[in-house]
């Protein structure tokens, strides 16, 4: 009964990890995979009774419990390794945490949500992103080899416990995914809990020979392992190899002249350009309003779903609407002068 529950839990974790990321990649309509929506919770929880039912169906195949557990142990180790590699390399390439956008730099601290605040702070440090990426990549590599898998599971647990605490504490919307990854790490640890206890208590345990999958077919095992690792490399690294450099304008401008009533820039104090192709206007009350833009040329834009066009030059912005051109004097704000842009390091405190 105990083994059946352990197998059922492992199958549920396996089904849940398949149900979360892959439908979003191949079936974009399944938008629940992008955040912690109610539908995501319903999908994950509904897989639990299905997994338990699957356990009873497996009994008809007369597969020994220890072999089922071994398969789950290896498969879940590879799944955990994949996600650690994915998020680790995202940090190494500054793709997960990036320097705050111009509008974020001009938003008062008290108006930022906790998740945006955390994301922005993390994006200001290049070396901490490298460190965080490495401590996720290293246990992932350990999980890929059966001789180091136990240690990899132990390190992964520490890393993922910290990630889970951050997501919960800063209200970041990947709570389901981070919880499942942490549960997988705990599940893997349960296979070697006696060895962990003996290590920390100093008690000796009887050594047992590690059984590997397809032990009698080492060539097939190496081929399968090589194929899986090749797939991991493609999925994790290919987006960075093929990624095109964005040519979208990322800048902020301070309006110096008077704005015309009835135009897009009415009551506007600053103009911000988001790297994802958004025009964000800030008024005197530090309230923001965003517009999707289509870049026509280097500094020429058309406001989507609008008949307005905008041209930015060194000292003015031209707003064209219904054939009428409005020209307003502006000055570019040097974002490099913000304190957050300083990623330096000091051993001593300056007085």
C-alpha positions, 0 to 999 in steps of 0.5 A: 500500500505504501509503495502504491501511494508513493508510485501514485504521488510520483505519477501525479507529479509527472502528469502535472509537470507535463500538463503545466508547460507543454500545452502552453508551448504547443497549444497557446490557447491554454493560457492557464500555464502562464500564471496561477489562474484558477484553471491551473489549480483545477487541472493540477488537482484533477490529475491526482485521482487520475494518477491513483487510477493509473496506479491500479491500471499498472498492476495489470501489467505486472511490473514490479513496484521497485521498477516503477519507482526506479523509472519515476525516480529517473524521469522526475530527476530529468524533468527537474534537471530540465527546469533548473537548466532552463531557469539557470541559463535564463539568469546567466543570459540575463533573460529572466531578470533584466534592468528595469524599464524606463517607466519603472525607473520613474515609478515611486517605490511605494507604487510598485507591487512586490513582485515588480519591485523584486524583479527590478532589484534582481535585474540591477545586479549582473553578478548576482544573476550569474551566481543564481544561474550557476547554483541552478545549473550545477545541481541540474548537471548532477541530476543527469548522472546516476552517481551524483543524482542523490547529491543533486537532489539535495542541492536542488531542494535547497535551491528550490526551497529558496525559490518557493519562499521568494515566490510566496513572499513576493506574490510572484505568479508561478506558485504552482510550478515552483511548488511542484518543483519543490515537491519533486525535489522532496520526492527524490530525496525520499529515495535516499533518506536513510543515507542522508540521516546516516550522513548527518548522524554519523551512523553507518548503513549497509551499502547497496548496489545502485541499480540503473535503468536498462543495466543490461543494455548499456548502449541503448541507455547511453543513446536514450540519455544522449538524445534526452540531453541533446533535446535539453540543449536545444530547448534551453540554448537554442532561443538564445542562439537564434534570438534577434537583438531588439531594435525597439527604442528604450528611452525616457524624455522630459517634456519642456514645452507646453502640450496641446489640449486634445492631443495624446500628450495632453497633461503629459510630463514624461514620455517613456519607450518600453523595449517590448514596443510600448509608449508609456505616458506619465502625467504630473501626478506620476500616473501612467498610461500605455499605448501599443506602438508600431515602429515605422523607422528608427525614431518614428512610430504609429500608435496602434488603434489610433490615427496618431503618429509620433517622430522623436528627434534630439530636442522635440517630439512631433505628433501628427494627427489628422494631418495636423502636426504638433511640435513639443520641446523635449529633452532625453533623460540619461538613464545611466545616471540613476543610482540603480544603474551603478552595478559597482562594488565597494569593500568599504563604506564612504563617509 
